[in-house]
Amino acid sequence: MRFLFNRRKPTMITPAKAIPGRDRPAFTVPERHAVLGTPLQPPFPEGLNTAVFGLGCFWGAERVFWKTDGVYTTAVGYAGGFTPNPTYAEVCGGRTGHTEAVLVVFDPEKIFYRDLLAVFWEGHNPTQEMRQGNDVGTQYRSAIYYSDDEQCQAAEETRAAYEAKLREVGYGRIATEIAPAGQFYYAEDYHQQYLHKVPNGYCGLGGTGVSCSIGLGMGTATELEADDALRPIPGSDEEWRKRLSPEQYAVLREAG
């Protein structure tokens, strides 16, 4: 634990120093959700909306959302960075600028965006900067990527309200990044619905225990919806073992 608290805080890489990436994905993405049976990629049925959240390791984060009523489908991927079509190894190396993220496709007639925000805020510790629990790095940062002005407003309002509640019990400021949604890059097949495929797999998610109930269930669906980063990618197994949890390392190696 001493090492964890004494280490230098990871910092975001600049676009100029990010890995260049590639013109097309380096892998294929499955057509269907392993749990819900719904498509992972668009086009989605008319009337559905999308949201993108980053709350630490995406294995556990995705499960939280696919279990939420009103959610049509979910997928894990990479968002908020600079490298086009990155791989898991590249994102874990901290030189893409991406965070591990969950794409949530939902029916606004069944669940409000603010309700999804409550799931997001309660599902992790948003006061932790560039990490979640023992998962440390810019790729684990807390983030909300909004698709329109109304989502942005809801994110900002709930952040302010939830931060006030957190401060009442001794937590500091919320470090969550709130930014426009750019390109969402799907992660590899073996990451999609990982905790369904590996039920006892690693899940580093841990919330604060503070509920977020401000502004939930309000209105209609239409109304609510009208320099660690500069380190080179590890070159040896030993370096990767130091960066990742045992299970994350095993998955990386199984993928080649």
Secondary structure per residue as TSV (DSSP state, phi and psi in degrees):
chain	resnum	aa	ss	phi	psi
A	1	M	-	360.0	-32.5
A	2	R	H	-60.7	-40.3
A	3	F	H	-62.2	-41.1
A	4	L	H	-60.6	-42.0
A	5	F	H	-85.1	-18.7
A	6	N	H	-92.4	-13.2
A	7	R	S	-71.6	154.4
A	8	R	-	-70.9	139.1
A	9	K	-	-65.8	131.1
A	10	P	-	-61.2	146.6
A	11	T	-	-124.4	152.1
A	12	M	-	-68.0	139.4
A	13	I	-	-75.6	156.2
A	14	T	-	-88.2	156.3
A	15	P	G	-55.5	-36.5
A	16	A	G	-66.9	-27.6
A	17	K	G	-102.8	0.8
A	18	A	S	-73.8	154.9
A	19	I	-	-59.6	138.1
A	20	P	-	-67.6	-27.0
A	21	G	-	77.9	-150.3
A	22	R	-	-152.0	165.0
A	23	D	S	-76.9	-23.5
A	24	R	S	-141.5	160.8
A	25	P	-	-59.3	147.4
A	26	A	S	-87.9	3.7
A	27	F	S	-157.6	167.7
A	28	T	-	-98.7	154.8
A	29	V	-	-111.5	137.6
A	30	P	-	-61.1	152.4
A	31	E	S	-75.9	-35.4
A	32	R	B	-121.2	149.8
A	33	H	-	-69.3	129.9
A	34	A	T	-67.0	-20.3
A	35	V	T	-105.5	-50.1
A	36	L	T	-87.0	-20.3
A	37	G	-	75.3	10.1
A	38	T	-	-95.7	162.1
A	39	P	B	-63.5	144.7
A	40	L	S	-87.8	-26.0
A	41	Q	S	-120.9	153.3
A	42	P	S	-67.3	162.8
A	43	P	-	-79.1	142.4
A	44	F	-	-101.6	161.5
A	45	P	-	-55.4	148.9
A	46	E	T	-61.1	142.1
A	47	G	T	95.1	-8.0
A	48	L	-	-88.7	152.2
A	49	N	E	-117.9	165.1
A	50	T	E	-123.1	153.9
A	51	A	E	-143.3	150.9
A	52	V	E	-130.7	125.9
A	53	F	E	-129.8	143.4
A	54	G	E	-119.7	122.0
A	55	L	E	-143.6	49.3
A	56	G	S	95.8	-158.8
A	57	C	S	-52.3	125.5
A	58	F	H	-74.2	-10.3
A	59	W	H	-60.8	-54.6
A	60	G	H	-74.0	-34.3
A	61	A	H	-62.2	-41.3
A	62	E	H	-64.3	-41.1
A	63	R	H	-60.2	-39.2
A	64	V	H	-55.5	-42.0
A	65	F	H	-82.1	-36.6
A	66	W	H	-68.7	-18.9
A	67	K	T	-85.7	-2.8
A	68	T	S	-87.9	127.2
A	69	D	T	-60.0	139.6
A	70	G	T	94.6	-9.1
A	71	V	E	-87.3	126.3
A	72	Y	E	-82.9	-46.2
A	73	T	E	-157.5	162.5
A	74	T	E	-138.7	157.8
A	75	A	E	-153.7	151.9
A	76	V	E	-103.4	151.5
A	77	G	E	-172.7	-157.8
A	78	Y	E	-126.7	135.9
A	79	A	E	-149.6	160.0
A	80	G	S	83.6	5.3
A	81	G	S	-112.9	-155.2
A	82	F	S	-121.0	-24.5
A	83	T	-	-83.6	120.7
A	84	P	S	-74.3	138.8
A	85	N	S	50.7	57.1
A	86	P	-	-76.8	165.7
A	87	T	-	-105.4	166.7
A	88	Y	H	-59.0	-43.7
A	89	A	H	-61.3	-40.0
A	90	E	H	-66.9	-41.7
A	91	V	H	-66.4	-42.2
A	92	C	H	-63.2	-27.2
A	93	G	T	-72.5	-11.6
A	94	G	T	79.4	14.4
A	95	R	-	-118.2	27.1
A	96	T	S	-113.7	-19.9
A	97	G	-	81.8	-5.3
A	98	H	-	-80.9	154.8
A	99	T	E	-113.2	150.8
A	100	E	E	-66.3	129.9
A	101	A	E	-138.2	163.1
A	102	V	E	-121.3	126.5
A	103	L	E	-87.2	125.3
A	104	V	E	-118.2	118.4
A	105	V	E	-104.5	123.0
A	106	F	E	-136.3	160.4
A	107	D	-	-96.4	110.6
A	108	P	T	-68.0	-9.5
A	109	E	T	-85.1	-9.6
A	110	K	T	-114.2	-28.0
A	111	I	S	-148.0	136.2
A	112	F	-	-82.1	153.6
A	113	Y	H	-60.0	-36.3
A	114	R	H	-64.1	-30.1
A	115	D	H	-68.8	-37.2
A	116	L	H	-65.4	-36.4
A	117	L	H	-62.4	-37.3
A	118	A	H	-63.5	-41.8
A	119	V	H	-59.9	-42.7
A	120	F	H	-62.2	-54.4
A	121	W	H	-61.2	-41.8
A	122	E	H	-77.0	-18.6
A	123	G	H	-81.5	-9.0
A	124	H	S	-153.3	-175.6
A	125	N	-	-106.1	97.3
A	126	P	T	-73.9	-3.3
A	127	T	T	-85.8	-9.7
A	128	Q	S	-83.2	125.5
A	129	E	T	-98.0	126.7
A	130	M	T	59.4	34.9
A	131	R	E	-172.8	165.3
A	132	Q	E	-142.8	113.8
A	133	G	T	61.4	-129.2
A	134	N	T	-84.5	-5.1
A	135	D	E	-86.3	107.7
A	136	V	E	-114.6	133.6
A	137	G	S	146.9	160.7
A	138	T	G	-63.6	-22.0
A	139	Q	G	-74.8	-5.4
A	140	Y	G	-112.9	14.3
A	141	R	-	-70.6	151.8
A	142	S	E	-75.8	133.5
A	143	A	E	-155.6	146.8
A	144	I	E	-125.6	122.7
A	145	Y	E	-111.9	110.5
A	146	Y	E	-92.7	152.8
A	147	S	S	-101.3	-13.0
A	148	D	S	-157.3	177.0
A	149	D	H	-64.5	-34.0
A	150	E	H	-68.7	-39.7
A	151	Q	H	-64.3	-39.4
A	152	C	H	-61.2	-46.1
A	153	Q	H	-62.3	-43.7
A	154	A	H	-63.2	-40.5
A	155	A	H	-63.5	-45.4
A	156	E	H	-65.6	-43.0
A	157	E	H	-66.2	-44.4
A	158	T	H	-71.1	-31.4
A	159	R	H	-61.5	-47.4
A	160	A	H	-61.8	-43.2
A	161	A	H	-67.7	-42.4
A	162	Y	H	-71.0	-36.2
A	163	E	H	-61.6	-38.8
A	164	A	H	-62.0	-40.6
A	165	K	H	-68.4	-38.3
A	166	L	H	-65.1	-40.3
A	167	R	H	-64.5	-29.5
A	168	E	H	-62.3	-26.4
A	169	V	T	-111.5	16.0
A	170	G	T	101.5	2.0
A	171	Y	-	-81.3	160.2
A	172	G	-	-89.1	-159.3
A	173	R	-	-71.6	154.3
A	174	I	-	-77.9	133.3
A	175	A	-	-102.2	6.0
A	176	T	-	-59.5	131.1
A	177	E	E	-78.7	129.1
A	178	I	E	-120.6	116.0
A	179	A	E	-150.9	161.3
A	180	P	E	-61.0	144.8
A	181	A	-	-72.9	122.1
A	182	G	-	-97.7	-148.8
A	183	Q	-	-70.8	131.1
A	184	F	-	-98.1	120.7
A	185	Y	E	-101.8	119.0
A	186	Y	E	-64.4	143.4
A	187	A	-	-83.5	171.3
A	188	E	-	-62.1	157.6
A	189	D	G	-51.3	-45.0
A	190	Y	G	-68.3	-13.6
A	191	H	G	-88.3	-23.6
A	192	Q	T	-67.7	125.3
A	193	Q	T	52.3	42.4
A	194	Y	H	-56.4	-42.8
A	195	L	H	-78.4	-6.0
A	196	H	H	-82.1	-40.7
A	197	K	H	-72.6	-33.3
A	198	V	S	-127.2	81.8
A	199	P	T	-56.7	-31.7
A	200	N	T	-101.4	22.9
A	201	G	-	-71.0	172.3
A	202	Y	-	-64.5	134.8
A	203	C	-	-140.7	109.5
A	204	G	-	-91.2	6.7
A	205	L	-	-70.1	140.9
A	206	G	-	-157.8	120.5
A	207	G	-	-84.7	-174.3
A	208	T	-	-93.7	-14.3
A	209	G	S	84.4	1.2
A	210	V	-	-97.2	124.7
A	211	S	-	-76.5	152.0
A	212	C	-	-120.2	100.2
A	213	S	-	-122.6	8.6
A	214	I	T	-79.2	122.9
A	215	G	T	79.6	11.4
A	216	L	T	-82.5	146.4
A	217	G	T	69.0	18.8
A	218	M	-	-90.1	136.8
A	219	G	S	70.4	-170.3
A	220	T	-	-95.8	169.1
A	221	A	H	-61.6	-36.2
A	222	T	H	-64.8	-39.8
A	223	E	H	-67.2	-38.9
A	224	L	H	-86.0	-15.0
A	225	E	H	-129.2	3.4
A	226	A	-	-45.3	360.0
A	227	D	-	360.0	23.4
A	228	D	G	-63.9	-22.4
A	229	A	G	-67.1	-18.0
A	230	L	G	-87.4	-3.0
A	231	R	S	-66.0	145.3
A	232	P	-	-67.2	157.5
A	233	I	-	-59.7	134.3
A	234	P	-	-51.7	137.7
A	235	G	-	-106.0	-1.0
A	236	S	S	-138.3	160.0
A	237	D	H	-58.9	-39.6
A	238	E	H	-62.3	-40.5
A	239	E	H	-66.5	-39.5
A	240	W	H	-65.3	-39.3
A	241	R	H	-60.2	-34.3
A	242	K	H	-73.7	-27.6
A	243	R	H	-81.6	-36.8
A	244	L	S	-114.0	161.4
A	245	S	-	-69.6	161.8
A	246	P	H	-54.4	-40.8
A	247	E	H	-73.5	-38.6
A	248	Q	H	-61.5	-40.3
A	249	Y	H	-63.4	-43.0
A	250	A	H	-62.9	-41.8
A	251	V	H	-64.7	-41.2
A	252	L	H	-60.0	-44.6
A	253	R	H	-70.7	-36.0
A	254	E	H	-63.9	-29.8
A	255	A	T	-78.2	-8.9
A	256	G	-	84.3	360.0
